[in-house]
Amino acid sequence: MTKPMSEPRAARAPRNSSSTVDLLGSNSEIARKLKQYHDELLSLDVPDRFSALLTRLEEAERSKTAQPAESQAED
């Protein structure tokens, strides 16, 4: 069963399109600043030392996964 409408359609406030409605209300400024900060972080270069450490980690992972296959071939 549906609930009867208390107001006629014409008396209700019209809905605005999503482009004009501020869905975050007073938090929109905070959200904008967080997005700006996130975008700035993504645009930064990875430091050389960190990049070298990631490369070493990838090499260690590759050699670790290659060793079990090599030991099985020897048996």
C-alpha positions in Angstrom: 0.0 0.0 0.0 1.3 3.4 -0.8 1.3 6.4 1.5 -0.9 9.3 0.3 0.9 12.4 -0.7 0.3 15.3 1.8 1.1 18.0 -0.7 0.1 18.4 -4.3 2.9 18.2 -6.8 2.7 21.9 -7.6 3.2 22.9 -3.9 6.4 20.9 -3.5 9.8 22.5 -4.1 11.2 21.8 -7.6 14.2 19.6 -7.8 17.3 21.3 -9.2 19.6 19.5 -11.6 22.6 17.8 -10.1 24.9 20.5 -11.6 23.3 23.2 -9.5 22.8 21.4 -6.3 25.6 21.4 -3.7 25.4 17.8 -2.6 28.1 18.2 0.0 26.6 21.4 1.6 29.1 23.1 3.9 31.6 20.3 3.3 32.1 21.2 -0.3 35.1 23.5 0.5 36.8 20.7 2.5 36.1 18.3 -0.4 37.6 20.7 -2.9 40.7 21.2 -0.8 41.2 17.5 -0.4 40.8 16.9 -4.1 43.3 19.7 -4.8 45.8 18.1 -2.3 45.3 14.7 -3.8 45.9 16.0 -7.3 49.1 17.7 -6.2 50.4 14.5 -4.6 49.7 12.6 -7.8 51.7 15.1 -9.8 54.8 14.8 -7.7 57.8 12.8 -9.0 58.8 9.7 -7.1 62.1 10.3 -5.4 65.1 8.5 -6.9 65.9 6.5 -3.7 62.3 5.3 -3.4 62.2 4.3 -7.1 65.5 2.4 -6.6 64.0 0.5 -3.6 60.9 -0.4 -5.6 63.1 -1.7 -8.4 65.1 -3.9 -6.0 61.9 -5.2 -4.4 60.5 -6.1 -7.9 63.7 -7.9 -8.7 63.7 -9.8 -5.4 60.1 -10.9 -6.1 60.9 -12.1 -9.6 63.9 -14.1 -8.4 61.8 -15.5 -5.5 59.1 -16.8 -7.9 61.7 -18.1 -10.4 63.6 -20.2 -7.8 60.8 -22.8 -7.1 60.4 -23.5 -10.9 64.2 -23.9 -11.2 64.4 -26.3 -8.3 61.6 -28.5 -9.6 63.3 -28.7 -13.0 66.5 -30.0 -11.3 64.7 -32.8 -9.5 
